[in-house]
Amino acid sequence: MSGVSGLRLEVVTAGNVDAVLALRVHPEQEDNVAPVATSLAEAYAYGENAWPRAIYDGEELVGFLMAFLDIEWSDGGRRSGLWRLNIAAAHQGMGYGRFAVEAVGDELRRRGVSQLYVSWHQGEHGPGDFYRQLGFRETGELSGDQAVGVLAI
């Protein structure tokens, strides 16, 4: 991974949307995370409650994330967190996922939020271990068939 100064989030624009749409995770992970096209459609539908961003290392696009901001949760409360994380297959295991989670945490703190939520598919190729290593604790809830985790930020 390049120095931290080279890592940044960028808004998805007409100038980078084709490259962002072309991002692919490892084939065995495709059932664990929606494609970027689905995320961008949901971002359009959810408006200000979605925060999609391209992840760059220098000039190289390495991933995509989308946060959810102050959405109604099944318990009647409101939550914010990481909705999607797509790190390109060739760039996994290099710290970009950690950077993405930290960047979402920074944005949520800036908005006055103190807890970052995430949900993940459980199973052999699911990202549960990744999130637990970052300090997320499972809440015991399910979002559909996905485990829910929370991190104090």
N, C-alpha and C positions, 0 to 999 in steps of 0.2 A: 504494500500500500504506500502511496506517496505520502509526503508530509501532510499533516493535518491542514495546513494552509491551502493545499490543492483540492481538498474536498469541499463540495458545496452543493446546495440544493438550488434548482432553477425552476421557475414556472414553466409549465408545458405550453409551448407557443406554436404558431404555424411553422416556425423555423426548425423546431426539433420534434414535432409530433410524429413524423414518420419514423425517425430513429427510436423514439420511445415505444411506439407501437410494435417495433420489430424485436424488442427485448424478449428473450426466452430464458426460462429457468431450465434446470436439468429435466429431461423427459420424465423421470420418476417423481418429480415434484409437481408436475402439471395439474394433478388432481388436488393439490394442497392449496393452490392460490389461483385466483381468477386471472385471466389474461389482462394485460394493461388496457385493452380496448373496452372490456367490461368495466374496469375501474373508471375510465374517463367518461363513459356513458353515465355511470352512477354519480360521478362528480357533477356532471351537468344537471342531473335530476335533483341532487341534494343541495345544489347551490352553495351557500355560505357555510353549510355544515360539513363540507368536504374540502380537503386541503391536499390536492395532488401535486407532487413535485418530482422532477427528474433529479437523479443523483449523478454528479460528475466528479471525476478525479482529473483535475486539470481540464483538458478539453475532451476527455474521453467519457462518454456516457456509460455508466456501470450499473445503473439500476433505476428503480421507480418506487416511490412510496405514496401512500395516501393515508392521511389522518382523518378521523372523524371528530367533529367539534360540537360538543354540547348537544348530543342527540338523546332522544328519549329512549330509555332502556326498559326492558321487560318488567323490572320491579317498580316502574313508575318514576324513578329518578332520572337524572341526566348524567351522561358520561362523555368523556373524550378519550381518544387513544389512537392506536395504530390500526388502520383498517386493512391495508395491503402493504406487502413488502415483496418486491420482485427484484432480486439481484441476478443479473445475467449469469448464466452457467459458468462462463469463463472467468468470472470475477468473484465467485463465491470462496469463502474461507480466507479472505484478505482483509477483513475488518470493515467492509462497507455496510454490512447489516448492522453492526454495532453503531457505526456512525449514524445510520439512518434512525435507529431507535433513540439515540442521544439527541439528534436534531429535532425529532418530534417532541421529546421531553422538553427541550429548550423552548420550542414554540408554545407548548401548553403552559409552561411556567410563566412565559411572557403574558399569556392570557389569563393568568390567575388560577390555573388548575394545579392541583397537588397530587393527582393520581392519573397514571397512564394505563389504560386498559388495552388488552390485545386478546384475540381468540385464535386458536390454531387447530388444524386437523390433527388428530391423534393417530399414531401408527408409525410404522417403520421409517417412512421417509418424511414424517411430519417435523415441524420445527420446534417442538416442545422443549427439547434439550437446549437448543439455542436460547430460547426465551428464559428458561430457568437459570442458565448460566449468567444471564444479564441481571438476574435478581428478581424476575417476576415470580410471584407466588400464585398458585392456582387457587381460585376462589371456591371451587366446588360446583360452580354454575356451568351450564352448557348454553351456548348460543347456537341453536340448531343442533348439529352433532359435534360442534367444536368446543374444546376446553377453553375456559376464560381465565386469563391471568391479569394481575394488577401489580404495578410497580409504583412505590411512592417516589415522587420527583421533587 
